[in-house]
Amino acid sequence: MKADSILLRQVHPNFFPGGQLSSQAFFPFPKDKGKLSVYDGLLISPAQSFEHYTRKQGLESVGVWGINDAEVIRVFMAYTSQTGQPRAPWLGPRSIELYPKK
């Protein structure tokens, strides 16, 4: 990923209570080991990522939200990008490892 990438995050219905986006959608759970799954907006459109996530992977999403490098750094100290297993020609979702501010 590049610094100007928009990171596309799928949002589970549980993180959209009453039609309001919850910040929980952008924080990893303990099972995620500090990593958050995102799509690289330079390689795939929001619509394509939604299609892949919901139809190809069979997972639930109420929509796609984009966050940029500056937004991630404003909340977290830093992050690193790791490529997921290739699942499609655009190389699949990425994991970003988040380093919390102290």
LOZASE-161370 format. One line per 10 residues: number of its first residue (from 0); their letters; for each residue y, x, z of N, C-alpha, C, O, CB. Coordinates in steps of 0.02 Angstrom, whole numbers, padded with zeros to 5 digits. Last residue first. Glycine has a CB too. Example, Ala and Ser with C-alpha at 12.3 -4.5 7.8 and 13.67 -1.06 7.14 Angstrom:
BEGIN
1) SA) -00112:00642:00354:-00053:00684:00357:00002:00645:00394:00057:00670:00402:-00030:00704:00286  -00284:00660:00390:-00225:00615:00390:-00165:00660:00390:-00166:00712:00423:-00224:00565:00452;
//
This chain:
BEGIN
101) KKPYLEISRP) 00279:00026:01147:00267:00033:01220:00329:00016:01259:00329:00019:01320:00243:00104:01238  00218:-00064:01009:00273:-00029:01042:00258:-00027:01116:00228:-00073:01143:00342:-00063:01027  00053:-00044:00937:00104:-00081:00975:00158:-00036:01003:00146:00022:01020:00071:-00119:01031  00002:-00019:00783:00014:00022:00841:00070:-00010:00882:00128:-00004:00863:00031:00095:00822  -00124:-00088:00679:-00059:-00094:00711:-00055:-00051:00773:-00102:-00048:00812:-00043:-00167:00727  -00194:-00065:00526:-00203:-00051:00596:-00134:-00048:00627:-00091:-00010:00605:-00243:00015:00607  -00235:-00179:00403:-00182:-00135:00428:-00196:-00127:00503:-00207:-00175:00538:-00110:-00164:00415  -00346:-00193:00272:-00337:-00199:00344:-00278:-00154:00360:-00272:-00099:00335:-00401:-00178:00385  -00342:-00290:00122:-00332:-00228:00159:-00333:-00244:00233:-00323:-00301:00253:-00265:-00193:00139  -00447:-00371:00001:-00399:-00370:00055:-00396:-00302:00089:-00444:-00263:00085:-00415:-00424:00106;
91) GLWPARPQGT) -00476:-00304:-00169:-00489:-00342:-00107:-00436:-00335:-00054:-00387:-00298:-00061:-00552:-00321:-00079  -00461:-00248:-00295:-00485:-00206:-00240:-00487:-00240:-00172:-00499:-00207:-00122:-00442:-00147:-00235  -00443:-00324:-00405:-00382:-00299:-00373:-00398:-00261:-00309:-00352:-00243:-00272:-00335:-00356:-00358  -00572:-00371:-00443:-00540:-00317:-00480:-00478:-00287:-00448:-00462:-00229:-00461:-00522:-00341:-00547  -00655:-00390:-00283:-00627:-00418:-00344:-00592:-00361:-00381:-00583:-00307:-00352:-00577:-00477:-00329  -00697:-00321:-00177:-00727:-00387:-00186:-00704:-00419:-00250:-00731:-00471:-00271:-00710:-00432:-00127  -00717:-00168:-00093:-00697:-00201:-00155:-00735:-00268:-00164:-00796:-00270:-00159:-00711:-00155:-00215  -00678:-00172:00080:-00730:-00165:00029:-00709:-00200:-00035:-00685:-00257:-00032:-00797:-00194:00055  -00506:-00124:00107:-00568:-00158:00124:-00620:-00145:00070:-00607:-00111:00021:-00556:-00234:00131  -00409:00017:00144:-00436:-00027:00092:-00500:-00058:00117:-00544:-00024:00144:-00447:00011:00027;
81) QSTYAMFVRI) -00286:00024:00266:-00354:00044:00247:-00379:-00006:00197:-00372:-00067:00207:-00400:00047:00310  -00133:00084:00329:-00168:00040:00284:-00237:00069:00268:-00245:00129:00259:-00128:00030:00219  -00050:00081:00487:-00083:00118:00433:-00123:00068:00392:-00144:00016:00417:-00128:00176:00461  00107:00060:00569:00042:00036:00547:00015:00083:00494:00052:00119:00462:00046:-00037:00521  00215:00057:00715:00193:00083:00649:00128:00048:00630:00098:00012:00670:00185:00160:00651  00263:-00023:00818:00291:00044:00807:00275:00069:00737:00318:00099:00705:00264:00092:00860  00299:-00195:00779:00253:-00142:00799:00286:-00074:00784:00331:-00070:00742:00185:-00148:00763  00413:-00264:00742:00371:-00290:00795:00325:-00236:00823:00313:-00232:00884:00329:-00349:00771  00470:-00187:00642:00514:-00215:00693:00473:-00239:00753:00497:-00235:00810:00555:-00274:00663  00364:-00159:00558:00389:-00105:00600:00435:-00131:00655:00439:-00102:00709:00426:-00052:00557;
71) VEADNIGWVG) 00351:-00282:00493:00295:-00256:00532:00321:-00203:00581:00302:-00204:00640:00240:-00225:00486  00475:-00289:00429:00457:-00339:00478:00399:-00316:00523:00399:-00327:00583:00438:-00405:00444  00468:-00180:00341:00519:-00181:00394:00502:-00231:00448:00513:-00218:00507:00588:-00196:00364  00363:-00221:00253:00357:-00162:00294:00406:-00163:00353:00387:-00149:00410:00369:-00099:00252  00352:-00402:00257:00364:-00337:00226:00359:-00282:00277:00352:-00294:00337:00433:-00336:00191  00245:-00541:00234:00285:-00500:00279:00295:-00432:00245:00251:-00408:00209:00251:-00492:00350  00209:-00705:00181:00221:-00635:00164:00264:-00602:00216:00314:-00630:00239:00253:-00630:00095  00081:-00823:00201:00147:-00799:00221:00152:-00725:00205:00103:-00688:00213:00159:-00812:00297  -00005:-00959:00134:00004:-00887:00134:00075:-00870:00155:00123:-00900:00131:-00011:-00857:00063  -00099:-01094:00212:-00052:-01064:00166:-00047:-00989:00175:-00081:-00959:00218:00016:-01095:00174;
61) VSELGQKRTY) -00200:-01134:00287:-00150:-01186:00272:-00098:-01159:00223:-00058:-01197:00196:-00116:-01211:00336  -00370:-01094:00266:-00301:-01071:00267:-00256:-01130:00250:-00271:-01170:00206:-00290:-01012:00216  -00540:-01050:00295:-00485:-01099:00300:-00417:-01065:00302:-00408:-01014:00335:-00494:-01143:00362  -00658:-00981:00174:-00623:-00982:00238:-00565:-01031:00237:-00544:-01053:00183:-00597:-00912:00256  -00733:-00947:00061:-00749:-01008:00098:-00716:-01013:00166:-00743:-01045:00211:-00822:-01012:00106  -00712:-00846:-00027:-00739:-00827:00038:-00756:-00888:00081:-00791:-00881:00131:-00689:-00783:00075  -00669:-00922:-00137:-00721:-00870:-00147:-00753:-00850:-00080:-00813:-00839:-00077:-00690:-00808:-00180  -00578:-01017:-00081:-00633:-01037:-00125:-00689:-00985:-00131:-00748:-01002:-00129:-00607:-01052:-00194  -00494:-00947:00013:-00522:-01013:00026:-00582:-01031:-00017:-00631:-01057:00008:-00468:-01065:00017  -00468:-00817:-00039:-00483:-00827:00032:-00519:-00894:00044:-00568:-00896:00080:-00419:-00825:00073;
51) HEFSQAPSIL) -00438:-00838:-00175:-00492:-00793:-00154:-00515:-00809:-00083:-00575:-00813:-00070:-00469:-00720:-00159  -00328:-00927:-00164:-00389:-00946:-00201:-00448:-00903:-00179:-00502:-00930:-00166:-00378:-00939:-00277  -00238:-00844:-00097:-00260:-00907:-00066:-00325:-00930:-00098:-00371:-00949:-00063:-00205:-00962:-00073  -00220:-00744:-00193:-00248:-00726:-00128:-00274:-00788:-00092:-00327:-00786:-00060:-00195:-00691:-00085  -00161:-00818:-00296:-00226:-00786:-00307:-00259:-00768:-00241:-00320:-00775:-00233:-00219:-00723:-00351  -00040:-00854:-00234:-00087:-00906:-00257:-00157:-00877:-00267:-00207:-00908:-00248:-00062:-00938:-00322  00021:-00728:-00211:00002:-00771:-00155:-00049:-00824:-00175:-00096:-00838:-00138:00065:-00805:-00126  -00059:-00605:-00320:-00007:-00654:-00304:-00027:-00694:-00242:-00086:-00695:-00224:00005:-00702:-00365  -00093:-00431:-00301:-00118:-00500:-00307:-00062:-00548:-00287:-00022:-00533:-00243:-00182:-00511:-00263  -00030:-00309:-00288:-00092:-00312:-00327:-00117:-00383:-00340:-00157:-00394:-00385:-00145:-00274:-00292;
41) LGDYVSLKGK) 00076:-00318:-00207:00087:-00283:-00270:00027:-00289:-00316:00032:-00277:-00377:00102:-00208:-00256  00029:-00380:-00092:00066:-00420:-00140:00084:-00384:-00204:00105:-00417:-00252:00128:-00444:-00108  -00123:-00357:-00024:-00066:-00318:-00049:-00032:-00357:-00104:-00061:-00366:-00158:-00089:-00247:-00074  -00174:-00457:00113:-00180:-00441:00042:-00116:-00403:00022:-00062:-00417:00048:-00190:-00505:-00002  -00245:-00420:00274:-00191:-00442:00231:-00209:-00427:00159:-00255:-00388:00145:-00123:-00409:00251  -00305:-00419:00438:-00323:-00423:00367:-00265:-00454:00327:-00240:-00507:00345:-00387:-00464:00357  -00274:-00304:00563:-00255:-00368:00536:-00270:-00368:00462:-00251:-00321:00426:-00179:-00384:00550  -00341:-00222:00707:-00329:-00226:00635:-00314:-00297:00614:-00339:-00345:00644:-00390:-00198:00596  -00381:-00212:00839:-00315:-00188:00821:-00298:-00192:00747:-00245:-00167:00726:-00308:-00118:00843  -00509:-00273:00838:-00501:-00202:00855:-00435:-00173:00830:-00433:-00118:00804:-00558:-00162:00825;
31) DKPFPFFAQS) -00541:-00404:00824:-00515:-00370:00765:-00503:-00296:00775:-00488:-00259:00728:-00451:-00403:00743  -00571:-00452:00949:-00627:-00441:00903:-00606:-00403:00840:-00648:-00373:00807:-00658:-00508:00883  -00440:-00470:01003:-00482:-00414:01025:-00541:-00399:00977:-00558:-00341:00966:-00510:-00427:01094  -00337:-00513:00859:-00373:-00531:00920:-00416:-00471:00941:-00428:-00426:00900:-00416:-00595:00909  -00176:-00468:00792:-00250:-00464:00793:-00277:-00486:00860:-00245:-00478:00912:-00273:-00392:00776  -00047:-00575:00740:-00071:-00529:00791:-00147:-00528:00790:-00179:-00580:00787:-00045:-00548:00861  -00002:-00674:00659:00014:-00606:00640:-00007:-00554:00692:00014:-00496:00689:00087:-00600:00627  -00029:-00796:00712:-00057:-00783:00646:-00047:-00710:00626:-00081:-00686:00581:-00024:-00828:00594  00048:-00808:00825:-00022:-00785:00833:-00054:-00767:00766:-00101:-00728:00764:-00063:-00839:00867  00164:-00870:00795:00164:-00796:00789:00093:-00769:00796:00080:-00712:00776:00210:-00765:00841;
21) SLQGGPFFNP) 00139:-01017:00699:00134:-00982:00763:00132:-00907:00751:00103:-00883:00703:00071:-01005:00802  00230:-01134:00608:00193:-01071:00605:00196:-01036:00673:00250:-01027:00701:00221:-01025:00550  00209:-01306:00625:00250:-01247:00642:00207:-01185:00642:00154:-01183:00673:00284:-01257:00712  00135:-01421:00614:00173:-01399:00555:00219:-01340:00569:00264:-01326:00529:00213:-01455:00530  00064:-01433:00732:00121:-01477:00720:00165:-01457:00662:00224:-01472:00660:00163:-01482:00782  00011:-01265:00720:00011:-01327:00758:00074:-01369:00744:00129:-01342:00745:00005:-01313:00832  -00051:-01158:00648:00001:-01198:00617:00005:-01266:00652:00003:-01319:00620:-00013:-01208:00541  -00164:-01095:00685:-00101:-01059:00695:-00043:-01094:00660:00008:-01063:00646:-00108:-00987:00669  -00269:-01173:00645:-00256:-01169:00718:-00189:-01134:00732:-00161:-01144:00786:-00312:-01131:00753  -00277:-01148:00505:-00246:-01209:00531:-00230:-01208:00605:-00182:-01240:00627:-00290:-01268:00516;
11) HVQRLLISDA) -00234:-00977:00470:-00284:-01027:00489:-00248:-01089:00517:-00195:-01083:00548:-00333:-00997:00542  -00154:-00901:00340:-00143:-00930:00406:-00194:-00986:00418:-00196:-01036:00381:-00071:-00957:00413  -00154:-00742:00263:-00179:-00811:00263:-00173:-00838:00334:-00185:-00802:00383:-00254:-00813:00238  -00026:-00636:00212:-00069:-00656:00268:-00089:-00729:00261:-00046:-00773:00255:-00035:-00643:00336  00022:-00503:00117:00007:-00575:00115:-00045:-00593:00168:-00100:-00566:00167:-00017:-00596:00045  00151:-00395:00118:00084:-00404:00145:00072:-00479:00151:00109:-00514:00185:00076:-00368:00215  00233:-00323:-00011:00234:-00382:00031:00162:-00392:00053:00117:-00398:00012:00264:-00446:-00006  00281:-00153:-00025:00230:-00205:-00031:00247:-00264:00013:00272:-00256:00069:00161:-00178:-00015  00363:-00045:-00008:00394:-00106:-00033:00343:-00162:-00046:00361:-00214:-00075:00431:-00091:-00098  00278:00057:00034:00327:00030:00082:00359:-00034:00057:00381:-00075:00098:00381:00081:00095;
1) KM) 00113:00018:-00030:00177:00054:-00031:00225:00021:00017:00214:-00036:00038:00206:00055:-00103  -00059:00042:00000:00000:00000:00000:00062:00044:00000:00062:00099:00027:00000:-00047:00060;
//
